[in-house]
Amino acid sequence: MRTATFALIFGIAYLAAGVLGLIPAALLPPPPDALPTAFTVLYGSLIRLFPVNILHTAVHLAIGVWGIAAWRSAGGARVYARSLAILYGVLAVMGLIPGLNTVFG
């Protein structure tokens, strides 16, 4: 897969996830045992799988728009792919550390 194609596909996917997070009808109430959060606007479970709130949705929208914008140039797509790899690598390592499970609220 070309890097530009990767940027376009992931940009569209993240943009779609962000738009779905803005639709209250697509969100189910969080389960009773969910951790409390500081951001309760549009807080719920997207398609019963992913806990989201307005901040999470904004990040998805930003990553989606960035991916679609990066698709236009090979250099931009490369920076996008590398940045996503680093960002999600850091988040994966943070997920393995128990003390960091509530870093973002």
C-alpha positions as a Markdown table, in Angstrom:
| # | Residue | x | y | z |
|---|---|---|---|---|
| 1 | Met | 0.0 | 0.0 | 0.0 |
| 2 | Arg | 1.3 | 3.4 | -0.9 |
| 3 | Thr | 1.8 | 5.9 | 2.0 |
| 4 | Ala | -0.7 | 8.3 | 0.3 |
| 5 | Thr | -3.3 | 5.6 | 0.1 |
| 6 | Phe | -2.7 | 4.8 | 3.8 |
| 7 | Ala | -3.2 | 8.5 | 4.7 |
| 8 | Leu | -6.4 | 8.7 | 2.7 |
| 9 | Ile | -8.0 | 5.5 | 4.1 |
| 10 | Phe | -7.1 | 6.3 | 7.7 |
| 11 | Gly | -8.1 | 9.9 | 7.3 |
| 12 | Ile | -11.5 | 8.9 | 6.1 |
| 13 | Ala | -11.9 | 6.3 | 8.9 |
| 14 | Tyr | -10.9 | 8.7 | 11.6 |
| 15 | Leu | -13.1 | 11.4 | 10.2 |
| 16 | Ala | -16.1 | 9.0 | 10.1 |
| 17 | Ala | -15.4 | 7.9 | 13.7 |
| 18 | Gly | -15.3 | 11.6 | 14.7 |
| 19 | Val | -18.5 | 12.4 | 13.0 |
| 20 | Leu | -20.2 | 9.4 | 14.6 |
| 21 | Gly | -19.0 | 10.6 | 18.0 |
| 22 | Leu | -20.9 | 13.8 | 17.4 |
| 23 | Ile | -24.3 | 12.1 | 16.8 |
| 24 | Pro | -26.0 | 11.6 | 20.2 |
| 25 | Ala | -28.2 | 8.8 | 18.8 |
| 26 | Ala | -25.0 | 6.7 | 18.0 |
| 27 | Leu | -23.9 | 6.9 | 21.7 |
| 28 | Leu | -25.2 | 4.5 | 24.4 |
| 29 | Pro | -24.9 | 5.5 | 28.0 |
| 30 | Pro | -21.6 | 4.4 | 29.6 |
| 31 | Pro | -21.8 | 1.2 | 31.7 |
| 32 | Pro | -22.3 | 1.7 | 35.5 |
| 33 | Asp | -18.8 | 0.5 | 36.3 |
| 34 | Ala | -17.1 | 3.0 | 33.9 |
| 35 | Leu | -14.4 | 5.3 | 35.3 |
| 36 | Pro | -15.5 | 8.8 | 36.0 |
| 37 | Thr | -14.3 | 11.5 | 33.5 |
| 38 | Ala | -13.9 | 15.2 | 33.5 |
| 39 | Phe | -15.4 | 15.5 | 30.0 |
| 40 | Thr | -19.0 | 14.4 | 30.1 |
| 41 | Val | -20.2 | 16.2 | 27.0 |
| 42 | Leu | -21.2 | 13.5 | 24.4 |
| 43 | Tyr | -19.8 | 10.9 | 26.8 |
| 44 | Gly | -21.0 | 7.4 | 26.0 |
| 45 | Ser | -20.2 | 4.1 | 24.2 |
| 46 | Leu | -20.0 | 4.3 | 20.4 |
| 47 | Ile | -21.5 | 1.2 | 18.9 |
| 48 | Arg | -21.3 | -0.5 | 22.2 |
| 49 | Leu | -17.5 | -0.9 | 21.9 |
| 50 | Phe | -15.6 | 2.3 | 22.2 |
| 51 | Pro | -16.0 | 4.8 | 25.1 |
| 52 | Val | -15.8 | 8.3 | 23.7 |
| 53 | Asn | -16.4 | 11.9 | 24.8 |
| 54 | Ile | -16.2 | 15.3 | 23.1 |
| 55 | Leu | -12.4 | 15.5 | 23.5 |
| 56 | His | -11.9 | 12.0 | 22.0 |
| 57 | Thr | -14.2 | 12.9 | 19.2 |
| 58 | Ala | -12.2 | 16.1 | 18.5 |
| 59 | Val | -9.0 | 14.2 | 18.3 |
| 60 | His | -10.5 | 11.8 | 15.8 |
| 61 | Leu | -11.8 | 14.6 | 13.7 |
| 62 | Ala | -8.4 | 16.3 | 13.7 |
| 63 | Ile | -6.5 | 13.1 | 12.8 |
| 64 | Gly | -9.0 | 12.5 | 10.0 |
| 65 | Val | -8.7 | 15.9 | 8.5 |
| 66 | Trp | -4.9 | 15.7 | 8.8 |
| 67 | Gly | -4.9 | 12.4 | 7.0 |
| 68 | Ile | -7.0 | 13.6 | 4.1 |
| 69 | Ala | -4.9 | 16.8 | 3.8 |
| 70 | Ala | -1.7 | 14.7 | 4.0 |
| 71 | Trp | -2.9 | 12.5 | 1.2 |
| 72 | Arg | -2.2 | 15.1 | -1.4 |
| 73 | Ser | 1.6 | 14.9 | -1.1 |
| 74 | Ala | 4.1 | 12.0 | -0.6 |
| 75 | Gly | 6.0 | 13.9 | 2.0 |
| 76 | Gly | 2.9 | 14.9 | 3.9 |
| 77 | Ala | 1.6 | 11.3 | 3.8 |
| 78 | Arg | 4.9 | 10.0 | 5.1 |
| 79 | Val | 4.9 | 12.5 | 8.0 |
| 80 | Tyr | 1.3 | 11.6 | 8.8 |
| 81 | Ala | 2.1 | 7.8 | 8.9 |
| 82 | Arg | 5.2 | 8.2 | 11.0 |
| 83 | Ser | 3.5 | 10.6 | 13.4 |
| 84 | Leu | 0.5 | 8.2 | 13.9 |
| 85 | Ala | 3.0 | 5.3 | 14.5 |
| 86 | Ile | 4.8 | 7.3 | 17.2 |
| 87 | Leu | 1.6 | 8.6 | 18.8 |
| 88 | Tyr | -0.1 | 5.3 | 19.0 |
| 89 | Gly | 3.2 | 3.6 | 20.1 |
| 90 | Val | 3.4 | 6.0 | 23.0 |
| 91 | Leu | -0.2 | 5.5 | 23.9 |
| 92 | Ala | 0.3 | 1.7 | 23.7 |
| 93 | Val | 3.2 | 1.9 | 26.1 |
| 94 | Met | 1.2 | 4.2 | 28.4 |
| 95 | Gly | -1.6 | 1.6 | 28.4 |
| 96 | Leu | 0.8 | -1.0 | 29.8 |
| 97 | Ile | 1.6 | 1.2 | 32.8 |
| 98 | Pro | -1.1 | 0.9 | 35.5 |
| 99 | Gly | -0.5 | 4.3 | 37.0 |
| 100 | Leu | -1.3 | 6.1 | 33.7 |
| 101 | Asn | -4.7 | 4.6 | 33.1 |
| 102 | Thr | -6.5 | 7.9 | 33.9 |
| 103 | Val | -4.0 | 10.4 | 32.4 |
| 104 | Phe | -6.5 | 12.0 | 30.1 |
| 105 | Gly | -9.4 | 12.1 | 32.5 |
